[in-house]
Amino acid sequence: MLDERGTIKDAMSSGTMWRGLEVILKGRDPRTAWAFCERICGVCTTVHALASVRAVENALNVKVPQNAEIIRNIMFLTQQVQDHVIHFYHLHALDWVDIVSALKADPAATSALAQKVSPSWPLASTGYFKDLATTLTKFVQSGQLGLFQNAYWGHPAYKLPPEANLMAVAHYLEALKWQKEIIKIHTVFGGKNPHPNYLVGGMASAISMQGDNAINMERLNYVKGLIQDAMAVVENMYIPDLLAVASFYTDWAAIGGGLGNYMAYGDVPQNGIGDVSKFRMPRGVILNKNLSDVQPLDLADANQVQEQVAHSWYEYPEGKDSLHPWDGVTVPKYSGPKPPYQQLDENAKYSWLKSPRWKGNAVEVGPLSRMLVGFASGAPDYKEVVTEALGALKVPATALFSTLGRTAARGLETKLCVHWLMAEYDKLIANLKAGDSAVADTSRWEPSTWPADTKGYGFTEAPRGALCHWIHIKDTKIENYQIVVPSTWNASPKDGKGQHGAYESALLNTPMADPKRPLEILRTIHSFDPCLACASHVFGPNGEKLAEIVVR
Amino acid sequence: MESQPRSASTYDVLRAHGVDRRRFVKFCTMMAAAMGLEATIVPQIVEALETKPRLPVIWLHGLECTCCSESFIRSSHPIAQDVILNMISLDYDDTLMAAAGFQAEEIRKKLIKEHPGEYVLAVEGNAPTADGGVYCTVGGETFLSILEETAASAKAIIAWGSCASNGCVQAAKPNPTGAKPVHALISGKPIINVPGCPPIAEVMTGVLTYILTFGALPELDGYGRPKMFYGQRIHDKCYRRAFFDAGQFVETWDDDGAKKGWCLYKMGCRGPSTYNSCSTFKWNDGVSYPIGSGHGCIGCSEVNFWDNGPFYERLSGIPVPGIESTPDTIGAVAAGAAVIGVASHFISTQVLRATGKKIGSDTNAPAGEGK
C-alpha cells in the first residue's frame, strides 16, 4: 500500500505453497529423513540434509569422527560460496544491471573499467567486450529475448553507466560457467549435485590413501584445485563487482532495513557441533540494532524459538497459540479465498508459512545477520572484512542495516567462506597425515541400540539463514519432525501481536520511482535471497491496484 | 517447427556469437556423442541446427524444490548458456527470468495465444489436487489451472524430474496435498518423462537437443522415459558390479570393504532396480555418482521410490549373489514388474502414441484417459 508520494506504507508477504514434508516424515526411519528433507530445496541443496543428520545424531548422542566434521564443513562452505555467487549474478544482479543499456557501452571504455575494478581478472580485453557487445546486440535484434524479455529495462532506478552494465553482463555469463565447477566438490564426497548423499553418523565416502576406489590423493588434489579456482572468482571478480555496483547505489544503504533484529545459529564447528564457542560462524541474537549486546540462544529451550499460526493456514490444539518445535504440530487448514482470487485479506490468515519468533521477537536471518553477529561478537576475521568494505564504500556502519547492507554482507561472507574452505581442506590433510582416516561412527547405526523415546535438534546456517530441524524419535520411528527454515523467519506473516516479518518490515517506507514497475520491491525482496514464490500486489493510496509481481 | 519463419536458427545465433563453422560442427559431434548417437547422424544435427529457428519453451514450476533447474544449469555439454541463448528460446521461467509478475504472465499468455502448438512446455514439479489446488497458487491462480491452460496449446510436454514424472517426495505417503504428476493430469499431448531427483544435467540437455534436432520425441519406454537414457539398470553398468558378482560387499559403513570400494548392495543400494544413466555418464561432468562416492543408490528416478522401503534396507527377494545368473534374474523380474505397472497406468497409451512421431502431429489424439 502506497501513500500519495509513491512510498510503501504497508506490506504483506504470503507463502502460497505447502508440500507437507513434516506430515510425510511421520513414522519413517529417522536415518532416511535427511534424503526427504534435502528435497525441501534444490538451490540450497545439502543444508537440510546436514540439519537432519545432525538432529538424529543429537537425539542418538552420536559424535561424528573429525574427518566427517571437516568434510561436512567443506561441503557446507562450498554450498555457501556457490549459492551466494549465483544469487548475486543470476538472481539479483538484473535488479541493478540494465542489459539493454549495456548495448550502448564502448568496448574500450569497458575494458578500461574492468581492469580498474578487477585488475586480477583475466577476461578484460577490448576485444572480449566487443565480441560480447556484438553478441548482445544480435541477441536483442533476433527478437527472441527469452529470459530477458519484458523486464524493467530503462527504468529510472537503474543507475550504472553502460560500460558497467556490459561488464556485469560478461560476469553474469562467466559466473554461470563457473558455478557448475565448484559444486564438483559435492560430487566427490556426496556422489552428485544437486542433492548429494549424507549419512547419519558421519559420511559414506570412505577414505583410503593407499587405494584407488575411495577418497585418495587424486580426489583430494581435485578438490583443492576447485577451491583455488573459487578463491580467484570470489576475490577477483565477485567482490570487486559487488563494490563497484554498490558504489552507484549507496542511497540503498538507507532503504530496506526492516526489523533491526538479527539472529544466527552459527556453524562450521571446530570441536564438534556441541561446542558453540569454537564455531567459525558465531551464534547469537542482536535486538534493536544494538551491536554492543549479542544475546545467547538455546534451541532446546522451550521458551525461545516458538512458532505461531495466527495468520497461517494451520490449526493448533485448543488453547495453544505458540509452540516450541518439539511440541509443534502441522495440521493444514486453508481458509483463504477460493482460487482464482485477486488478493488475500491481511486481517485473516494469509500464508502457508508459520510465524516463528525468538522470545516473542520477529527476527531477520541470513548473511547480514551472520555478519552482524560475527562483527558484534568481535571475531577478528569478521571485523576485518566489514571494516574494509565500509571504508571502500565510504559509508558508516549503520549502512549495514539496509537492502544494500544485506547484499554487501552476502559478498563479504563469501570471502570469509572461501578462505575457510581452504583452511578446512588443510585441516583434513593434517588429520590424514596424523593417521586418522575414519569417516563414520556406526555404533548407533542399528535401531536396536537406540533409546525408546528421544528428542534432538540439528541446526546449520543455510545460505538464506538460520535453519533448524527438531526430531522426536519413538520406538525407532519418527514421532514428530518440525522444520523451521530461514524463509519462514524472513517471509513470515504477522504474528498474534501483529508484528510484521522481516520482508514485510523491510518494504516499509521504500520510495518507488514508478509504482507500476515496482523494481524497488524486487531489490529489497531479492536482497534476502527468497527461496519461495512470494507475490506482491502494489496498491495506490485509494486502494487501486497498480502492479503485481511474483518474486522467487 | 518448419513452418515457423519468425527467427534466426541456432547456427545463425551461434555465428553471431563468434562461433565459426568448425567449432559449430565440433559442438554437434559432441552432442551426438553425448546422446549416444552414431557419427553418421552428425550431418543431420548440423543441418537441423543450421536451418531451424530456436524452439520456444515455457518452463513452469509447481510443487518442487528447483533441483531440476539447478541440475540443468550444471550441464557441461552443451553448457546451459548455449542452450538458453542459442538453442532454445526460453521465453518463460519464473525462477530465472528477469521479468516478474504481470510482465511475466503477459509473456506466457501471449505465447499461448499467438503461438499455439509451437512451444514446448517444460514442467518442473507437480500440481496438488487436494482441496481445490490451494497448496500451490501463483498470483491467486492454482498451479493446476496454470498447467492445464499452458498445456492445452503446447506442442509437447517435457516432465522434468521425478516430481513431474512420478510425483516424488510430496506425493510420498500420505501425500497430504494430493500431488499428481503431469501425465495423470494432462491428456492428449505427447509427454516425455525425464525422472530423477534431479535428472542428470546432460540427460536434460540431451533430451532438449534431441527434440530440437529431430523434431520428435526420442523413443520412449513404457513409463514414457527416453530409452536412450533410461534403458538399463545402474547395476548393469556399475563399476562395482564385479564385486557384486564376486560376493564382496560393504557390511558396515566405513569398513574395510568400503575403503576398497566393494558393492553396496547390502547397505540398501537400489542400483539393481533403478533405470538411469548414473553409472555411465556419472554426475557433474563425469566426476562421480552416488555409488562411486560410497553411498548406495536411493533409486531416485523410479516410481514411488520414497515408499519402496527404507533406503538402507537391502532389496528383498534378491538372493545374495555369487553366480552370474542371479543379476540377470533380477533384471528380468524388474522388467516384468515395470510392464505390469504400466498396464494399469494410462500413460502407456498416451506416451507410446507419441513415440517416434513428429511432434505436433499428435495434438488431436483422443483424450479421455487420464484425469
Contacts between the chains, C-beta under 8 A, distances in Angstrom:
chain1	res1	chain2	res2	distance
A	16	B	136	6.9
A	16	B	137	4.5
A	16	B	138	6.9
A	17	B	63	6.5
A	17	B	135	6.7
A	17	B	136	4.8
A	17	B	137	7.7
A	18	B	135	4.9
A	18	B	136	7.8
A	18	B	177	6.6
A	19	B	63	5.3
A	19	B	135	7.3
A	19	B	169	7.3
A	19	B	170	4.1
A	19	B	177	6.3
A	19	B	179	7.5
A	20	B	135	7.7
A	20	B	170	6.3
A	20	B	175	7.8
A	20	B	176	3.6
A	20	B	177	5.5
A	21	B	169	7.1
A	21	B	170	7.6
A	23	B	174	6.8
A	23	B	176	4.7
A	24	B	169	7.0
A	24	B	170	7.3
A	24	B	172	5.0
A	24	B	173	7.1
A	24	B	174	7.2
A	24	B	175	7.8
A	24	B	176	7.0
A	24	B	306	7.9
A	28	B	310	7.4
A	29	B	310	4.2
A	29	B	312	7.3
A	31	B	310	7.4
A	31	B	312	6.0
A	32	B	310	5.2
A	32	B	311	5.2
A	32	B	312	6.9
A	35	B	298	6.0
A	35	B	311	6.5
A	36	B	169	5.9
A	36	B	172	7.4
A	36	B	306	7.0
A	39	B	65	5.1
A	39	B	67	7.2
A	39	B	168	7.2
A	39	B	169	4.4
A	39	B	197	6.6
A	40	B	65	6.2
A	41	B	65	5.2
A	41	B	66	6.9
A	42	B	64	7.7
A	42	B	65	4.1
A	42	B	66	4.5
A	42	B	67	2.4
A	42	B	68	7.1
A	42	B	69	7.4
A	42	B	70	4.9
A	42	B	71	7.7
A	42	B	198	6.5
A	43	B	65	7.7
A	43	B	66	5.1
A	43	B	67	7.8
A	43	B	70	5.9
A	45	B	67	6.3
A	45	B	70	6.9
A	90	B	96	7.1
A	94	B	98	4.6
A	99	B	98	7.5
A	131	B	17	7.9
A	131	B	18	5.1
A	134	B	16	7.1
A	134	B	18	7.2
A	135	B	16	6.4
A	135	B	17	4.8
A	135	B	18	6.9
A	138	B	13	7.1
A	138	B	16	3.6
A	138	B	17	7.5
A	139	B	13	7.3
A	139	B	16	7.5
A	139	B	85	6.6
A	142	B	7	5.7
A	142	B	8	5.0
A	142	B	12	8.0
A	142	B	13	6.4
A	142	B	16	7.8
A	143	B	6	7.3
A	143	B	7	5.8
A	144	B	7	5.0
A	144	B	8	7.7
A	144	B	53	7.9
A	144	B	54	5.6
A	144	B	56	7.6
A	144	B	89	4.1
A	144	B	91	7.7
A	146	B	84	6.4
A	146	B	85	7.3
A	146	B	88	7.8
A	146	B	89	4.9
A	146	B	90	4.7
A	146	B	91	5.9
A	147	B	84	6.6
A	147	B	90	5.4
A	147	B	91	7.9
A	147	B	93	6.3
A	147	B	96	5.4
A	147	B	97	4.4
A	147	B	98	6.2
A	148	B	97	7.6
A	148	B	98	5.2
A	149	B	91	7.0
A	149	B	97	7.9
A	149	B	98	7.9
A	149	B	99	6.6
A	149	B	107	6.1
A	150	B	98	7.9
A	150	B	99	4.0
A	150	B	103	4.2
A	150	B	104	6.8
A	150	B	106	6.3
A	150	B	107	5.4
A	151	B	97	7.7
A	151	B	98	3.6
A	151	B	99	4.5
A	151	B	100	8.0
A	151	B	103	7.0
A	152	B	99	7.7
A	152	B	103	7.7
A	173	B	81	6.0
A	176	B	73	6.7
A	176	B	79	7.9
A	176	B	80	6.7
A	176	B	81	5.4
A	177	B	79	6.3
A	177	B	81	6.7
A	179	B	73	7.0
A	179	B	74	7.8
A	180	B	73	6.7
A	180	B	74	4.2
A	180	B	75	7.5
A	180	B	76	6.7
A	180	B	79	7.7
A	180	B	80	7.9
A	180	B	201	7.7
A	180	B	284	6.9
A	180	B	285	7.4
A	183	B	74	6.8
A	183	B	284	6.5
A	184	B	284	5.0
A	184	B	285	7.2
A	184	B	287	4.8
A	186	B	284	7.9
A	187	B	283	5.3
A	187	B	284	4.3
A	187	B	287	4.1
A	187	B	288	4.9
A	187	B	293	7.3
A	188	B	287	6.4
A	188	B	288	6.0
A	188	B	293	6.7
A	189	B	293	6.2
A	190	B	290	7.9
A	190	B	293	6.0
A	190	B	295	7.5
A	191	B	283	6.8
A	191	B	288	5.5
A	191	B	289	5.5
A	191	B	290	3.5
A	191	B	291	7.1
A	191	B	292	6.2
A	191	B	293	3.6
A	191	B	294	7.6
A	191	B	295	5.8
A	192	B	278	7.6
A	192	B	283	4.0
A	192	B	284	6.9
A	192	B	288	7.4
A	192	B	289	6.2
A	192	B	290	5.9
A	193	B	74	7.0
A	193	B	283	6.9
A	193	B	284	5.8
A	194	B	67	4.1
A	194	B	70	4.7
A	194	B	71	5.7
A	194	B	74	7.9
A	194	B	198	5.6
A	195	B	67	5.8
A	195	B	197	6.3
A	195	B	198	6.9
A	195	B	300	7.8
A	196	B	293	7.8
A	197	B	290	5.5
A	197	B	293	6.9
A	197	B	295	3.8
A	197	B	298	7.7
A	199	B	253	6.4
A	199	B	295	6.7
A	201	B	253	6.6
A	202	B	253	7.1
A	202	B	254	6.8
A	203	B	294	7.7
A	204	B	253	6.2
A	204	B	258	7.7
A	204	B	293	6.9
A	204	B	294	4.1
A	204	B	295	3.8
A	205	B	293	4.8
A	205	B	294	4.4
A	205	B	295	7.5
A	206	B	253	8.0
A	206	B	254	5.4
A	206	B	258	4.0
A	206	B	259	4.6
A	206	B	261	7.9
A	206	B	294	5.3
A	207	B	259	7.2
A	208	B	259	4.0
A	208	B	260	7.1
A	211	B	259	6.2
A	211	B	260	6.1
A	211	B	261	7.1
A	213	B	259	7.9
A	213	B	260	5.9
A	213	B	261	2.8
A	214	B	258	7.2
A	214	B	259	5.2
A	214	B	260	7.5
A	214	B	261	5.8
A	214	B	294	6.9
A	222	B	287	7.9
A	332	B	135	7.7
A	332	B	176	7.0
A	334	B	131	5.9
A	334	B	134	4.5
A	334	B	135	7.9
A	336	B	134	6.9
A	337	B	140	7.9
A	338	B	132	6.4
A	339	B	132	6.8
A	339	B	133	6.4
A	339	B	134	6.5
A	339	B	137	5.3
A	339	B	140	6.0
A	339	B	141	6.0
A	339	B	142	4.6
A	339	B	145	7.4
A	340	B	140	5.2
A	340	B	141	4.7
A	340	B	142	7.3
A	340	B	145	7.0
A	341	B	140	4.3
A	342	B	140	6.0
A	343	B	140	7.3
A	352	B	135	7.6
A	437	B	259	7.7
A	438	B	254	6.3
A	439	B	253	8.0
A	439	B	254	5.3
A	440	B	253	4.2
A	440	B	254	4.0
A	442	B	252	5.1
A	442	B	253	5.1
A	442	B	254	6.7
A	445	B	252	7.0
A	445	B	253	6.8
A	522	B	100	6.2
A	533	B	61	7.8
A	533	B	94	7.3
A	533	B	138	6.1
A	535	B	101	7.6
A	535	B	138	7.3
A	535	B	139	5.4
A	535	B	140	7.6
A	536	B	101	7.2
A	547	B	101	6.6
A	547	B	102	6.1
A	548	B	101	4.7
A	548	B	102	5.3
A	548	B	139	6.1
A	549	B	100	4.3
A	549	B	101	3.1
A	549	B	102	7.2
A	550	B	94	6.4
A	550	B	100	5.8
A	550	B	101	5.1
A	550	B	104	6.9
A	550	B	138	5.9
A	550	B	139	5.5
A	551	B	100	6.1
A	552	B	61	7.8
A	552	B	94	5.8
A	552	B	95	5.1
